[in-house]
Amino acid sequence: MKSKETVADELELVAGSAEDDFTEALNHIRERELLYGDKSLLTAFVPIITHVCTNNKIYNVSST
């Protein structure tokens, strides 16, 4: 028969593993869907970023 401490340790391992899986799923969603998907947030800003980078002399932000 397992002690209460052993059972608690096993439950903690299972919960930790489930938490890791959840975190990994969230990271996947964030990276693939929000940043790099066809309708991602980053995609909406690509034209602006491209324009600023290709016209960097117009958008000089150096401080004096």
C-alpha positions in Angstrom: 0.0 0.0 0.0 1.3 3.4 -0.9 1.8 6.1 1.7 -0.2 9.4 1.5 3.1 11.2 0.7 3.9 8.9 -2.2 0.4 9.4 -3.7 0.7 13.2 -3.3 4.1 13.1 -5.0 2.6 11.1 -7.9 -0.4 13.5 -8.2 2.0 16.4 -8.3 4.0 14.8 -11.1 0.8 14.2 -13.1 -0.4 17.8 -12.6 3.0 19.2 -13.5 3.0 17.2 -16.7 -0.5 18.4 -17.6 0.6 22.0 -16.9 3.7 21.5 -19.1 1.4 20.2 -21.9 -0.9 23.1 -21.5 2.0 25.6 -21.7 3.4 23.9 -24.7 0.0 24.1 -26.5 -0.3 27.8 -25.7 3.2 28.4 -27.0 2.3 26.6 -30.2 -0.9 28.7 -30.6 1.0 31.9 -29.9 3.8 31.2 -32.3 1.9 29.6 -35.2 -1.4 31.3 -35.1 -0.7 34.8 -33.7 2.7 35.4 -35.1 3.1 33.4 -38.3 -0.4 32.4 -39.5 -1.9 33.8 -42.7 -4.3 35.9 -40.6 -1.8 36.6 -37.8 -1.4 39.8 -36.0 2.2 40.1 -37.4 0.9 39.8 -40.9 -1.2 42.9 -40.5 1.9 45.0 -39.8 4.1 43.6 -42.6 3.3 46.3 -45.1 4.1 49.1 -42.6 7.3 47.4 -41.4 8.5 46.8 -44.9 7.8 50.4 -45.9 9.7 51.8 -42.8 12.6 49.5 -43.4 13.0 50.2 -47.1 12.6 54.0 -46.4 14.8 54.2 -43.3 16.2 57.6 -44.2 12.7 59.1 -44.0 12.1 57.5 -40.6 15.3 58.4 -38.9 14.7 58.1 -35.2 18.2 58.8 -33.9 18.2 61.1 -30.8 20.3 64.2 -30.6 
